[in-house]
Amino acid sequence: MTEDINGYNGFGIQPTLDIFSGSLTANAAQSITVPNNYPYWIAIISSTPGSNIWVSFTTTAVVGSGAFASSSSSLNPAARRVKGGSTISLITSDTDSPQISVEFQVVSPYQN
């Protein structure tokens, strides 16, 4: 690994204390409120390998089914930029109670 122009590690993220974790019950949406002490965050979502986790950043998450249709839920998103104070909704149809971790990293204001 190499350092960037500012001397920082060019790979990886800083540890954070803003982490939520738990498990999901089949077909029961749960939500997390994004911390609001910064304007924007990166929400990094991890789950039990092989799990089907549907996530909505705008409304209550729903499990995809049937024919293709418009949806506000994404299947197993890795990370998204989210606004502080907003709500993230998660749901699964898996019956084995998949484990979930949502880690929040502060989005720093752009500086040149």
BAGUSE-491790 format. One record per residue: residue number from 1; y, x, z of N, C-alpha, C in turn. Coordinates in nm, 3 decimals. Atoms other than C-alpha are relative to their C-alpha. Example, Ala and Ser with C-alpha at 12.3 -4.5 7.8 and 13.67 -1.06 7.14 Angstrom:
! BAGUSE-491790
   num      n.yy      n.xx      n.zz     ca.yy     ca.xx     ca.zz      c.yy      c.xx      c.zz
     1    -0.119     0.089     0.000    -0.450     1.230     0.780     0.120     0.090     0.000
     2    -0.119    -0.082    -0.006    -0.106     1.367     0.714     0.109    -0.077     0.073
//
This chain:
! BAGUSE-491790
   num      n.yy      n.xx      n.zz     ca.yy     ca.xx     ca.zz      c.yy      c.xx      c.zz
     1    -0.117     0.084     0.000     0.000     0.000     0.000     0.124     0.089     0.000
     2    -0.125    -0.075     0.006     0.352     0.114    -0.069     0.113    -0.080     0.063
     3    -0.116     0.065    -0.056     0.690     0.038     0.080     0.094    -0.044    -0.111
     4    -0.099     0.043     0.098     0.959    -0.155    -0.104     0.126     0.085     0.013
     5    -0.122    -0.079     0.004     1.310    -0.024    -0.173     0.071     0.009     0.136
     6    -0.061     0.000    -0.133     1.417    -0.114     0.183    -0.089     0.064     0.107
     7     0.089    -0.065    -0.094     1.124     0.068     0.343    -0.100    -0.092     0.067
     8     0.094     0.095    -0.059     0.924    -0.245     0.425    -0.132     0.002    -0.075
     9     0.132     0.012     0.060     0.554    -0.292     0.361     0.009    -0.093    -0.121
    10    -0.008     0.078     0.123     0.520    -0.420     0.004    -0.105    -0.109    -0.010
    11     0.105     0.100     0.004     0.226    -0.645     0.090    -0.016    -0.061     0.138
    12     0.026     0.065    -0.127     0.169    -0.901     0.362     0.122    -0.071     0.056
    13    -0.106     0.075    -0.065     0.377    -1.112     0.594     0.008     0.042     0.146
    14    -0.019    -0.031    -0.140     0.517    -1.068     0.942    -0.076    -0.100     0.088
    15     0.060     0.096    -0.094     0.330    -1.221     1.238     0.106    -0.102     0.044
    16    -0.092     0.104    -0.043     0.485    -1.547     1.357    -0.056    -0.074     0.120
    17     0.042     0.083    -0.112     0.475    -1.764     1.666    -0.001    -0.148    -0.038
    18    -0.009     0.138     0.047     0.527    -2.081     1.459    -0.127    -0.037    -0.076
    19     0.130     0.034     0.058     0.164    -2.178     1.399    -0.052    -0.128     0.066
    20     0.065     0.121    -0.050    -0.002    -2.519     1.434    -0.145     0.004    -0.046
    21     0.140     0.002     0.040    -0.380    -2.560     1.434    -0.070    -0.120     0.062
    22     0.078     0.113    -0.048    -0.636    -2.832     1.482    -0.111    -0.031    -0.097
    23     0.105     0.043     0.092    -0.909    -3.024     1.307     0.033    -0.140    -0.049
    24    -0.022     0.131     0.060    -0.907    -3.328     1.083    -0.125    -0.086     0.012
    25     0.107     0.099     0.000    -1.118    -3.641     1.118     0.002    -0.068    -0.136
    26     0.009     0.060     0.133    -1.241    -3.797     0.795     0.087    -0.125    -0.013
    27    -0.082     0.113     0.040    -0.991    -4.038     0.637     0.105    -0.043     0.102
    28    -0.106     0.028    -0.098    -0.737    -4.016     0.922     0.112     0.103    -0.020
    29    -0.112    -0.091     0.025    -0.403    -3.866     0.818     0.062     0.047     0.131
    30    -0.073    -0.057    -0.112    -0.234    -3.634     1.065     0.125     0.068    -0.056
    31    -0.123    -0.061     0.050     0.115    -3.489     1.045     0.050     0.109     0.094
    32    -0.063    -0.111    -0.070     0.308    -3.181     1.152     0.148    -0.005    -0.034
    33    -0.143    -0.009     0.025     0.684    -3.160     1.192     0.038     0.147    -0.011
    34    -0.044    -0.137     0.025     0.832    -2.842     1.047     0.106     0.037     0.103
    35    -0.105    -0.040    -0.093     1.035    -2.644     1.302     0.137    -0.013    -0.065
    36    -0.132     0.022     0.060     1.406    -2.710     1.258     0.105     0.101     0.044
    37    -0.098    -0.100    -0.040     1.565    -2.396     1.399     0.043     0.092    -0.114
    38    -0.045    -0.066     0.122     1.597    -2.255     1.043     0.000    -0.104    -0.111
    39    -0.009     0.102     0.104     1.690    -2.444     0.726    -0.127    -0.016    -0.084
    40     0.118     0.007     0.086     1.380    -2.354     0.520    -0.109     0.096     0.049
    41     0.118    -0.075    -0.042     1.031    -2.224     0.585    -0.100     0.005    -0.115
    42     0.120     0.001     0.085     0.719    -2.125     0.391    -0.113    -0.048     0.091
    43     0.115     0.051    -0.073     0.428    -2.334     0.518    -0.125     0.055    -0.068
    44     0.123    -0.061     0.052     0.103    -2.138     0.471    -0.117    -0.076     0.062
    45     0.106     0.089    -0.048    -0.198    -2.367     0.497    -0.136     0.065    -0.022
    46     0.136    -0.053     0.007    -0.547    -2.237     0.575    -0.095    -0.105     0.055
    47     0.099     0.097    -0.049    -0.861    -2.442     0.625    -0.140     0.060    -0.008
    48     0.139    -0.039     0.005    -1.233    -2.410     0.677    -0.041     0.015    -0.147
    49     0.040    -0.019     0.140    -1.375    -2.264     0.352    -0.084    -0.116    -0.051
    50     0.073     0.109     0.064    -1.502    -2.534     0.116     0.051    -0.138     0.037
    51    -0.054     0.129    -0.040    -1.296    -2.810     0.280     0.090    -0.058    -0.108
    52    -0.089     0.070     0.092    -1.109    -3.070     0.077     0.114    -0.060     0.082
    53    -0.115     0.042    -0.080    -0.767    -3.104     0.238     0.111    -0.044    -0.096
    54    -0.109     0.054     0.080    -0.505    -3.326     0.076     0.127     0.006     0.084
    55    -0.124    -0.022    -0.073    -0.146    -3.248     0.174     0.117    -0.063    -0.076
    56    -0.122     0.055     0.058     0.178    -3.437     0.114     0.119     0.054     0.078
    57    -0.123    -0.052    -0.060     0.521    -3.290     0.179     0.111    -0.104    -0.005
    58    -0.103     0.103     0.014     0.704    -3.619     0.113    -0.036    -0.134     0.064
    59     0.044     0.128    -0.053     0.495    -3.908     0.248    -0.136     0.018     0.066
    60     0.133    -0.010    -0.061     0.158    -3.985     0.413    -0.101     0.043    -0.107
    61     0.099    -0.051     0.094    -0.119    -3.787     0.242    -0.112    -0.102    -0.022
    62     0.113     0.085     0.033    -0.395    -3.976     0.064    -0.104     0.083    -0.075
    63     0.111    -0.066     0.068    -0.736    -3.864    -0.063    -0.002    -0.046    -0.144
    64     0.009     0.035     0.142    -0.757    -3.852    -0.442    -0.134    -0.064    -0.030
    65     0.126     0.064     0.038    -1.016    -4.077    -0.601     0.017    -0.070    -0.134
    66     0.000     0.076     0.124    -1.111    -4.248    -0.923     0.068     0.072    -0.115
    67    -0.065    -0.053     0.119    -0.919    -4.202    -1.247     0.128     0.074     0.036
    68    -0.125    -0.073    -0.021    -0.623    -3.967    -1.278     0.116    -0.098     0.013
    69    -0.117     0.084    -0.023    -0.306    -4.124    -1.142     0.107     0.086     0.067
    70    -0.109    -0.070    -0.067     0.031    -4.013    -1.012    -0.028     0.005     0.150
    71     0.028    -0.016    -0.143     0.008    -3.878    -0.656     0.107     0.088     0.064
    72    -0.092    -0.087    -0.074     0.228    -3.722    -0.389    -0.079     0.099     0.086
    73     0.085    -0.089    -0.079    -0.069    -3.533    -0.237    -0.062     0.108    -0.087
    74     0.059    -0.115     0.069    -0.194    -3.188    -0.340    -0.129     0.040     0.069
    75     0.128    -0.043    -0.055    -0.550    -3.066    -0.294     0.005     0.149     0.033
    76     0.008    -0.137    -0.049    -0.575    -2.747    -0.086     0.115     0.091    -0.045
    77    -0.110    -0.091     0.037    -0.225    -2.607    -0.148     0.000     0.121     0.092
    78    -0.002    -0.122    -0.081    -0.191    -2.249    -0.028     0.129     0.012     0.080
    79    -0.129    -0.015    -0.066     0.179    -2.246     0.055     0.107    -0.077    -0.077
    80    -0.114     0.068     0.061     0.500    -2.437    -0.009     0.125     0.030     0.082
    81    -0.128    -0.008    -0.070     0.868    -2.399     0.078     0.032    -0.139     0.051
    82    -0.027     0.130    -0.061     0.961    -2.679     0.318     0.132     0.006     0.076
    83    -0.127     0.010    -0.071     1.282    -2.798     0.479    -0.027    -0.017     0.150
    84     0.012     0.013    -0.145     1.321    -2.758     0.855     0.016    -0.145     0.043
    85    -0.005     0.137    -0.050     1.258    -3.085     1.040    -0.076    -0.101    -0.084
    86     0.076     0.094     0.084     1.058    -3.239     0.754    -0.143    -0.015     0.054
    87     0.136     0.029    -0.046     0.703    -3.374     0.795    -0.100     0.037    -0.108
    88     0.111    -0.032     0.089     0.381    -3.245     0.640    -0.117    -0.087     0.045
    89     0.112     0.088    -0.030     0.092    -3.492     0.621    -0.128     0.059    -0.062
    90     0.128    -0.054     0.046    -0.274    -3.383     0.588    -0.111    -0.103     0.023
    91     0.114     0.091    -0.013    -0.595    -3.579     0.532    -0.120     0.063    -0.072
    92     0.124    -0.044     0.065    -0.958    -3.511     0.436    -0.097    -0.117    -0.005
    93     0.110     0.096     0.001    -1.258    -3.718     0.336    -0.128     0.068     0.051
    94     0.115    -0.075    -0.051    -1.492    -3.445     0.469    -0.037    -0.051     0.140
    95     0.046     0.053    -0.128    -1.704    -3.563     0.763    -0.030     0.108     0.103
    96     0.033    -0.110    -0.093    -1.748    -3.218     0.922     0.121     0.053     0.077
    97    -0.120    -0.035    -0.077    -1.399    -3.209     1.086     0.051     0.140    -0.031
    98    -0.048    -0.134     0.036    -1.251    -2.912     0.896     0.115     0.047     0.090
    99    -0.105    -0.064    -0.078    -1.031    -2.672     1.091     0.119     0.031    -0.091
   100    -0.122    -0.022     0.077    -0.669    -2.636     0.977     0.094     0.090     0.078
   101    -0.107    -0.080    -0.058    -0.397    -2.380     1.043     0.119    -0.008    -0.095
   102    -0.124     0.000     0.080    -0.037    -2.418     0.924     0.093     0.100     0.067
   103    -0.085    -0.108    -0.050     0.171    -2.103     0.969     0.135    -0.010    -0.070
   104    -0.135     0.009     0.056     0.547    -2.114     0.921     0.068     0.136     0.001
   105    -0.077    -0.123     0.016     0.741    -1.814     0.789     0.141    -0.039    -0.041
   106    -0.140     0.031     0.030     1.122    -1.827     0.783     0.034     0.048    -0.141
   107    -0.052    -0.041     0.130     1.279    -1.821     0.437     0.139     0.057     0.027
   108    -0.129    -0.066    -0.023     1.559    -1.568     0.469     0.097    -0.033    -0.112
   109    -0.099     0.019     0.106     1.885    -1.631     0.285    -0.005     0.119    -0.095
   110     0.003    -0.107     0.100     1.894    -1.430    -0.036     0.116     0.096     0.023
   111    -0.104    -0.103    -0.011     2.082    -1.104     0.001    -0.029     0.105    -0.103
   112     0.017    -0.103     0.102     2.141    -0.845    -0.264     0.047     0.133     0.050
//
